Amino acid sequence: MVQRNARTSAWHDHCSVARQMISTRLLLTMPLLVTSAITGCGTSDPSYAATDIETTAPSGTIADMAWAAKSFLIESSGSDLSVSISDEASTEDCPFLLDEDKAGVLLSVPAQNGEFALSFGGGHTITLYVPPAQNYIAVDGYVVVSDVTATTAKIGFIADAGDGGTVNGTISGAICP
């Protein structure tokens, strides 16, 4: 753990059409700037559960590259926590982590204890970011938010973005102002 520093075919067809529409729109409106890969589409029968989440620092692959978390930032916006996780080490208490040269993980979760499956239609996704502007949206996975206080939180997750990669692990630390 990082411390501070069986879907139905009808649903599968729906997901394929949604991915094609989104990919087509992105290619038409933002050529070569953003590539978005949406996989899984989430269902009421998620592929992952809380027991699949590792208690070690998040690691895995992003765009076929090995990736491991070395620092993170948890910020509060009242009812939500915004989380940025980087493979760049930092000694700052509240580092700015969106380095345009480094891959990372971005997610937003409720600022309260709970757990939920990722899903395209359910509003919870995790972004696996690859510079300069390639985003893989994980809609298959699971998140557990625990030990939330006014100043700290623990967040475990598994994010599966299909060909875009899979990252699994837990962070725990201070919430930055």
C-alpha positions as a Markdown table, in Angstrom:
| # | Residue | x | y | z |
|---|---|---|---|---|
| 1 | Met | 0.0 | 0.0 | 0.0 |
| 2 | Val | 1.3 | 3.4 | -0.9 |
| 3 | Gln | 1.5 | 5.6 | 2.2 |
| 4 | Arg | 1.3 | 9.4 | 1.6 |
| 5 | Asn | 4.2 | 10.5 | -0.3 |
| 6 | Ala | -20.9 | -13.3 | -18.4 |
| 7 | Arg | -22.4 | -10.4 | -20.1 |
| 8 | Thr | -25.5 | -10.8 | -22.2 |
| 9 | Ser | -25.0 | -10.6 | -26.0 |
| 10 | Ala | -27.5 | -7.8 | -26.3 |
| 11 | Trp | -25.6 | -5.7 | -23.7 |
| 12 | His | -22.3 | -6.6 | -25.5 |
| 13 | Asp | -23.8 | -5.3 | -28.8 |
| 14 | His | -24.9 | -2.1 | -27.1 |
| 15 | Cys | -21.4 | -1.6 | -25.8 |
| 16 | Ser | -19.8 | -2.1 | -29.2 |
| 17 | Val | -22.1 | 0.4 | -30.8 |
| 18 | Ala | -21.4 | 2.9 | -27.9 |
| 19 | Arg | -17.7 | 2.5 | -28.3 |
| 20 | Gln | -17.9 | 3.0 | -32.1 |
| 21 | Met | -20.0 | 6.1 | -31.7 |
| 22 | Ile | -17.7 | 7.6 | -29.2 |
| 23 | Ser | -14.6 | 6.7 | -31.1 |
| 24 | Thr | -16.0 | 8.1 | -34.4 |
| 25 | Arg | -17.0 | 11.4 | -32.7 |
| 26 | Leu | -13.6 | 11.8 | -31.1 |
| 27 | Leu | -11.9 | 11.1 | -34.4 |
| 28 | Leu | -14.1 | 13.6 | -36.2 |
| 29 | Thr | -14.0 | 16.3 | -33.6 |
| 30 | Met | -10.5 | 16.0 | -32.1 |
| 31 | Pro | -8.2 | 14.3 | -34.7 |
| 32 | Leu | -5.0 | 13.0 | -33.3 |
| 33 | Leu | -5.5 | 14.8 | -29.9 |
| 34 | Val | -7.3 | 12.2 | -27.9 |
| 35 | Thr | -7.7 | 8.5 | -28.3 |
| 36 | Ser | -10.3 | 7.0 | -26.1 |
| 37 | Ala | -10.8 | 3.3 | -25.5 |
| 38 | Ile | -14.0 | 2.3 | -23.7 |
| 39 | Thr | -14.2 | -1.3 | -22.7 |
| 40 | Gly | -16.4 | -3.5 | -20.5 |
| 41 | Cys | -19.5 | -1.1 | -20.5 |
| 42 | Gly | -20.2 | -2.3 | -16.9 |
| 43 | Thr | -23.2 | -4.4 | -16.0 |
| 44 | Ser | -25.3 | -5.2 | -12.9 |
| 45 | Asp | -23.0 | -8.3 | -12.7 |
| 46 | Pro | -19.6 | -6.8 | -12.4 |
| 47 | Ser | -16.5 | -8.7 | -13.4 |
| 48 | Tyr | -14.6 | -7.6 | -10.3 |
| 49 | Ala | -15.3 | -7.4 | -6.5 |
| 50 | Ala | -13.6 | -5.8 | -3.5 |
| 51 | Thr | -11.7 | -9.1 | -2.9 |
| 52 | Asp | -9.9 | -8.6 | -6.2 |
| 53 | Ile | -8.3 | -5.3 | -5.1 |
| 54 | Glu | -4.6 | -5.6 | -4.0 |
| 55 | Thr | -3.6 | -3.9 | -0.7 |
| 56 | Thr | -0.2 | -3.0 | -2.2 |
| 57 | Ala | 0.6 | 0.2 | -4.2 |
| 58 | Pro | -1.3 | 0.5 | -7.5 |
| 59 | Ser | 0.6 | -1.2 | -10.4 |
| 60 | Gly | -0.1 | -2.9 | -13.6 |
| 61 | Thr | 0.1 | -1.9 | -17.3 |
| 62 | Ile | -1.0 | 1.3 | -19.1 |
| 63 | Ala | -0.9 | 1.1 | -23.0 |
| 64 | Asp | 1.3 | -2.1 | -22.9 |
| 65 | Met | 3.9 | -0.4 | -20.6 |
| 66 | Ala | 4.6 | -1.6 | -17.0 |
| 67 | Trp | 3.4 | 1.0 | -14.5 |
| 68 | Ala | 3.7 | 1.4 | -10.8 |
| 69 | Ala | 2.5 | 4.2 | -8.5 |
| 70 | Lys | 5.1 | 6.2 | -6.7 |
| 71 | Ser | 3.1 | 9.2 | -5.5 |
| 72 | Phe | -0.4 | 10.5 | -5.4 |
| 73 | Leu | -2.6 | 13.4 | -4.6 |
| 74 | Ile | -6.1 | 13.3 | -3.0 |
| 75 | Glu | -8.1 | 16.5 | -3.1 |
| 76 | Ser | -11.5 | 17.2 | -1.7 |
| 77 | Ser | -14.2 | 19.2 | -3.5 |
| 78 | Gly | -16.8 | 18.7 | -0.7 |
| 79 | Ser | -18.8 | 15.6 | -1.6 |
| 80 | Asp | -16.1 | 14.1 | -3.9 |
| 81 | Leu | -12.4 | 13.2 | -3.7 |
| 82 | Ser | -10.3 | 13.7 | -6.9 |
| 83 | Val | -7.3 | 11.4 | -7.1 |
| 84 | Ser | -4.2 | 11.7 | -9.3 |
| 85 | Ile | -1.7 | 8.9 | -9.1 |
| 86 | Ser | 1.8 | 9.1 | -10.8 |
| 87 | Asp | 4.7 | 6.9 | -11.4 |
| 88 | Glu | 6.9 | 9.9 | -10.6 |
| 89 | Ala | 8.3 | 10.0 | -7.1 |
| 90 | Ser | 7.6 | 13.1 | -5.1 |
| 91 | Thr | 8.7 | 14.4 | -1.7 |
| 92 | Glu | 6.0 | 17.1 | -1.5 |
| 93 | Asp | 3.1 | 16.6 | 0.8 |
| 94 | Cys | 0.6 | 17.7 | -1.9 |
| 95 | Pro | 2.4 | 17.3 | -5.2 |
| 96 | Phe | 1.0 | 18.4 | -8.6 |
| 97 | Leu | 1.1 | 15.2 | -10.5 |
| 98 | Leu | -0.2 | 15.7 | -14.0 |
| 99 | Asp | 3.2 | 15.7 | -15.7 |
| 100 | Glu | 2.8 | 15.8 | -19.4 |
| 101 | Asp | 5.6 | 13.3 | -19.8 |
| 102 | Lys | 4.4 | 10.6 | -17.4 |
| 103 | Ala | 1.6 | 8.1 | -17.5 |
| 104 | Gly | -0.9 | 8.1 | -14.6 |
| 105 | Val | -4.3 | 7.3 | -13.2 |
| 106 | Leu | -7.1 | 9.7 | -12.6 |
| 107 | Leu | -10.3 | 9.0 | -10.6 |
| 108 | Ser | -13.0 | 10.7 | -8.7 |
| 109 | Val | -14.9 | 9.0 | -5.9 |
| 110 | Pro | -17.5 | 10.0 | -3.3 |
| 111 | Ala | -15.9 | 11.4 | -0.1 |
| 112 | Gln | -17.5 | 8.8 | 2.1 |
| 113 | Asn | -16.9 | 5.1 | 2.9 |
| 114 | Gly | -18.4 | 2.8 | 0.3 |
| 115 | Glu | -17.7 | 0.5 | -2.6 |
| 116 | Phe | -19.0 | 0.4 | -6.2 |
| 117 | Ala | -18.4 | -1.3 | -9.5 |
| 118 | Leu | -17.2 | 0.8 | -12.4 |
| 119 | Ser | -19.6 | 1.2 | -15.3 |
| 120 | Phe | -20.1 | 3.4 | -18.4 |
| 121 | Gly | -23.7 | 4.2 | -17.6 |
| 122 | Gly | -23.3 | 4.4 | -13.8 |
| 123 | Gly | -21.1 | 7.4 | -13.8 |
| 124 | His | -18.0 | 5.9 | -12.2 |
| 125 | Thr | -14.9 | 5.4 | -14.4 |
| 126 | Ile | -11.2 | 5.5 | -14.0 |
| 127 | Thr | -8.9 | 7.1 | -16.6 |
| 128 | Leu | -5.5 | 5.6 | -17.4 |
| 129 | Tyr | -3.6 | 8.5 | -18.9 |
| 130 | Val | -0.7 | 8.3 | -21.4 |
| 131 | Pro | 1.0 | 11.5 | -22.6 |
| 132 | Pro | 0.6 | 13.6 | -24.5 |
| 133 | Ala | -3.2 | 13.1 | -24.7 |
| 134 | Gln | -4.2 | 9.5 | -24.8 |
| 135 | Asn | -6.8 | 8.4 | -22.3 |
| 136 | Tyr | -8.0 | 4.9 | -21.7 |
| 137 | Ile | -11.3 | 4.9 | -19.8 |
| 138 | Ala | -11.8 | 1.9 | -17.5 |
| 139 | Val | -15.4 | 1.0 | -17.1 |
| 140 | Asp | -14.8 | -2.5 | -15.8 |
| 141 | Gly | -13.4 | -2.7 | -12.3 |
| 142 | Tyr | -14.2 | -2.0 | -8.7 |
| 143 | Val | -13.5 | 0.7 | -6.1 |
| 144 | Val | -13.5 | 0.6 | -2.3 |
| 145 | Val | -13.3 | 3.9 | -0.3 |
| 146 | Ser | -12.7 | 3.5 | 3.4 |
| 147 | Asp | -11.3 | 5.2 | 6.5 |
| 148 | Val | -12.5 | 8.6 | 5.2 |
| 149 | Thr | -12.1 | 11.4 | 7.7 |
| 150 | Ala | -11.9 | 15.2 | 7.1 |
| 151 | Thr | -8.2 | 14.8 | 6.5 |
| 152 | Thr | -7.4 | 11.3 | 5.3 |
| 153 | Ala | -8.8 | 8.6 | 3.0 |
| 154 | Lys | -8.0 | 5.1 | 1.8 |
| 155 | Ile | -8.9 | 4.1 | -1.7 |
| 156 | Gly | -8.5 | 0.7 | -3.3 |
| 157 | Phe | -9.3 | 0.0 | -6.9 |
| 158 | Ile | -9.0 | -2.3 | -9.9 |
| 159 | Ala | -9.4 | -0.5 | -13.2 |
| 160 | Asp | -9.6 | -2.6 | -16.4 |
| 161 | Ala | -9.4 | -0.6 | -19.6 |
| 162 | Gly | -9.1 | -3.7 | -21.9 |
| 163 | Asp | -6.3 | -3.1 | -24.4 |
| 164 | Gly | -5.5 | 0.2 | -22.6 |
| 165 | Gly | -4.3 | -1.7 | -19.5 |
| 166 | Thr | -5.2 | -2.7 | -16.0 |
| 167 | Val | -4.1 | -1.1 | -12.7 |
| 168 | Asn | -4.8 | -2.6 | -9.3 |
| 169 | Gly | -3.9 | -1.4 | -5.8 |
| 170 | Thr | -4.5 | 0.8 | -2.8 |
| 171 | Ile | -3.5 | 4.3 | -1.7 |
| 172 | Ser | -3.9 | 5.7 | 1.8 |
| 173 | Gly | -3.0 | 9.2 | 2.9 |
| 174 | Ala | -3.8 | 12.8 | 3.6 |
| 175 | Ile | -6.5 | 14.8 | 1.7 |
| 176 | Cys | -4.9 | 18.0 | 0.4 |
| 177 | Pro | -6.7 | 21.3 | 0.7 |
